[in-house]
Amino acid sequence: MNARTRSLCGFVLLVLVWAYNWIVSKNALAYVGAFDFAAYRSLVGTITLFCVMFFSRRLVPLPPFGPTLLLGLLQTTGFMLLMTLALVSGGAGKVAVLAFTMPFWTLLWARIFLAEQIVGGQWLAILLAAAGLLAILDPMHLHGSLLSKLLAVSAGACWAAATVYAKKLRSRIQFDVLTLTGWQMALGTIPLFIACWVVPQRPVQPEPYFWFALLYSGVLASGLGWLMWMRLLQHLSAGAASLNALAIPAVAVLAAWLEHGERPAPHELLGMLLVALALVLLSYLATQHPKNAGPST
């Protein structure tokens, strides 16, 4: 296989790993509290990244503390905790779809904080996503897992804020992406453990699946998965890479249906389809204007 074919195969593998991670994380909450799992997963991911940094001889001192800490609070503390809490009462597929509204929040935050213009089809994508969110949240019938839905949307907004802040840092500070990611995850993990000590948690049940979930989410999804993503960006266009924002929630919904029997209500299915259509539109726009496309994870 040539380099592009290998990259596409690696991309498909990464999509499957990240998509199934929503199912694994949901299953893990039967054995561990949400705060504990978020903290343990982040710790394992941090160790994985620091091992990669050490063996690749890129283990360097902490970048500027303040900016790195803020990025860690957004990317690791905020997103990881909100995502895990959303899975407590929400279906894995639905939470994945709502969290992956991140590209639309990125457009809005970039407009506010980076003065980037929202142009043409991006407005249509935002309107489609907004309509999809309203259909999924169903504000006329405030029942069921509304809190889970709001937490999932907040996780996507937090992830987007981290993306925009990282882009702003890139314009002011020269840094190695792997190094910054490892250190921000390390700093962002500390508040998660503080939260574990403050918020009462049920005892961890150290069953085999708990250890499997911890290794899968920490090593594969958080550590090696991110490293593979970084390498894939060297061989795939930004437009092709941005398709992960569409493929991952789609595969997660399918996996949740097959494994958990999660069948969206009609209004939720309509909302998911509108969000998916908006993501398709953004992916198409990314292929037309690759310089404006950024990584979506």
Secondary structure as UniProt FT lines:
FT   HELIX           3..28
FT   TURN            29..31
FT   HELIX           34..55
FT   TURN            56..57
FT   HELIX           65..72
FT   HELIX           73..78
FT   HELIX           79..89
FT   HELIX           92..99
FT   TURN            100..101
FT   HELIX           102..113
FT   HELIX           121..137
FT   TURN            139..140
FT   HELIX           146..172
FT   HELIX           177..198
FT   HELIX           208..215
FT   HELIX           216..224
FT   HELIX           225..232
FT   TURN            233..235
FT   HELIX           238..241
FT   TURN            242..243
FT   HELIX           244..260
FT   HELIX           266..288
FT   HELIX           290..292
//
